[in-house]
Amino acid sequence: MKKHRVKIIVFVMTLSVIGLIAVQIFWLRNVIKVEEERFERKVNDALLSVAQKIDKEEVAERIIKKIESSSIDQNKKLNSAKGQKRIINDSTTHIAFIVKDSLIKPTANFQFRYLTRDNDSAKVTIVKFDSASHKTILINNNFSWQRKIDSIVVRKKQLVEDVVTDIIRINTEKKIEERLSVDKLNKYISEELKSQGIDTEFNFGIYKSYKDTLVLTKKGTDTDQLMKSRTRTFLFPDEVLNSPNQLIIYFPNKDTYLLSTVSGMLILSMVLIIVISALFYKTLQMFINQKKITEIKNDLINNITHEFKTPISTISVACEALNEPQLIKESSSINRYTSIIKEENERLRMMVETLLNTAAIEKGTLHLNKEQIDINELVKISINKFDETIKKKNGKVEIDFCEVPLICEGDKFHLTNCLSNLIDNAIKYNENEPIIKIKTTSENNLVKISISDNGMGIAKDQLDKIFNTFYRVQSGNIQNVRGNGIGLSYCKKIIEAHNGRISVSSNPGQGSTFEIYLQSV
């Protein structure tokens, strides 16, 4: 796939995912905004109910007190009239009556008047006076009818006037702090908020606008935050003689509360955003990795083709030379060409083995034929394979073997291939006359093999990548050197299969040092 098409696809995918996430975030913000407006509306309704309740309660208290005071006065009048009878004289019959609500003084010309309303009733008792016994005898006690007494209307009217006058006097004379208390306000606000379905911490206070001061604030209230709150209502709004007092409320945990009310949708949306982002990242990663694998595969095919083509061509040339009649007579020439064929054939075998073994390691089917190995001898065998190559480059090998035998248990074939790969790299990736230093030591029951060179070196940002399969260093002229990117990966996996480890230190232009640690016997 062409690079510009890949970029277009990645750009469109990225834009789509970003757009989807942006829409989701926009929707979430709208949900929270709607919930906030709903919250404010409920709080305002609650505050309005609190103000109305306080206003009604104060009026009711004044009315009750006035009624109680009026009732006490009336009872005193009734008590003073208790037991009295007004009698209309005739020779045989006397009439005595008492009205329930007020004492009515009858006269000789008194006339009864029937009433049609149910507000008040009069009780009429007809008695006969026995002059002999000087006693009053009850004749009839069944006369009861409804009567409206004008004095009741007068008293009620006077009661209302007194209450209104009293309230106006209280409003003008009493301070708001004397009319209300923090506990009462806290109780009313809490009740009204709960009735609206709001259960969260709140603080409040009363603001006197004409004094520009706060009074009756709840304990622990942040006054600065309280004054910034726009959630407020007027107390006693019908009072025209007093400056208005405002009840202000604010919620310290408002944001947390609002988020908790939409937590279900919020969590679901966040999960969807995370899942979409993760899937997009994974898809993009797989897409990029697949692209890299395709490129690596193509490079590997090209490199392997080149790696195989060179020794095959060399062998082909040597074989053609051996077919020349003149060379058959010269034994030295024959030996030289057969040596070339043998060397190139060994290179081919080594490359094939490396590829096959790498595939086996990746599949987990590699079998190690472990035996006791003398590490010093193993190093000698590996060095001998490159004698001719080193001589051609005018290089040299400096060996510093440990004085005591170093014995390990391992697969001789694979360990030899590992050392051969490291020595081969030290020769190939060197623009100068190669100087290879090999040292073996024993450290804490471990065998250490150190291989140093004076080659090109490796940049620090690539040191962790050189052991990855198919990875090749991309700087300098290294790409002009033959290779397939599996040599160091193969080495690391073989060493780890022997419960060992391999490390590298390098600086560009100063060469590299590979250190192998194996368990000693």
LINDAQUI-V963459 format. One record per pair of residues at least 12 apart in sequence whose ideal C-beta (glycine too) atoms are under 6 Angstrom apart, sorted by the first residue. I is the first residue (numbers start at 0). GAP is how many residues later the second one is. D is the distance in whole Angstrom. If there is no record, write none. Layout:
i	gap	d
I	GAP	D
I	GAP	D
This chain:
i	gap	d
16	263	4
20	252	6
23	245	6
23	249	6
27	241	5
30	231	6
34	223	6
34	226	6
34	227	6
35	222	6
41	154	4
41	156	6
42	188	5
45	146	4
45	147	5
45	150	5
46	186	4
47	185	6
48	143	5
49	138	5
49	139	6
49	142	5
50	182	5
50	184	5
52	135	6
54	181	6
61	101	5
61	104	5
61	105	6
62	100	5
65	93	6
65	96	6
65	97	5
80	22	4
85	19	6
85	20	5
92	35	5
93	33	6
93	35	5
94	31	5
95	29	6
95	31	6
96	27	5
96	28	6
98	23	5
100	19	5
100	48	6
101	49	6
113	31	6
114	30	6
114	31	5
114	32	4
114	33	6
116	29	5
116	31	4
117	28	5
118	29	5
119	27	5
119	29	5
120	23	6
120	25	6
121	25	5
123	19	4
124	16	5
125	13	5
125	14	4
126	12	6
170	68	5
170	71	6
171	69	6
175	69	5
176	38	5
181	34	5
199	51	6
199	53	6
199	57	4
200	51	6
200	52	6
201	47	6
201	49	5
202	15	5
202	18	4
202	47	6
203	14	5
203	45	4
204	12	4
204	16	6
204	21	5
204	43	6
205	39	5
205	41	6
206	39	4
206	41	5
207	37	6
208	34	6
209	33	4
224	25	6
225	22	6
225	24	5
228	19	6
228	21	4
230	18	5
231	14	5
231	16	4
232	14	5
233	12	6
234	12	5
295	174	4
299	170	6
299	184	6
302	181	5
303	180	5
305	176	6
306	44	6
306	175	6
310	33	4
310	36	5
310	37	5
313	30	5
314	26	5
314	29	5
317	19	4
317	22	5
317	23	5
320	16	5
321	15	5
353	136	5
357	128	5
357	132	5
360	132	5
367	43	4
368	42	5
369	39	5
369	40	6
369	41	6
371	35	6
371	37	6
372	35	5
372	37	6
372	39	5
374	31	4
374	33	6
374	65	6
374	72	5
375	25	5
375	64	6
378	59	6
380	35	6
381	34	6
381	37	4
381	38	5
382	14	6
384	35	6
385	37	6
388	38	6
392	41	6
393	39	5
394	38	5
394	39	4
395	39	6
396	39	5
397	39	5
398	39	5
399	39	4
400	39	5
401	38	5
401	39	5
401	40	6
405	34	6
405	41	5
406	114	5
407	39	5
407	110	5
407	112	6
408	112	6
409	88	5
413	80	5
417	73	4
417	76	5
420	66	4
420	70	5
421	29	5
421	92	5
425	27	4
427	53	5
428	26	5
428	27	5
428	52	6
429	25	4
434	19	5
435	17	5
436	15	4
437	13	5
444	75	5
445	71	5
446	71	5
446	73	5
447	69	6
448	67	4
449	65	5
450	63	5
451	61	4
452	58	5
452	59	6
453	57	4
454	56	5
455	20	6
456	49	5
456	50	5
456	51	4
456	52	5
456	53	5
456	54	6
456	55	6
457	15	6
457	48	4
457	54	6
458	49	6
462	41	6
465	22	5
466	21	5
466	22	6
466	25	4
468	17	6
468	20	4
469	15	4
470	14	6
471	13	4
494	21	6
497	20	6
498	20	6
499	17	5
499	18	4
500	16	5
501	14	5
502	12	5
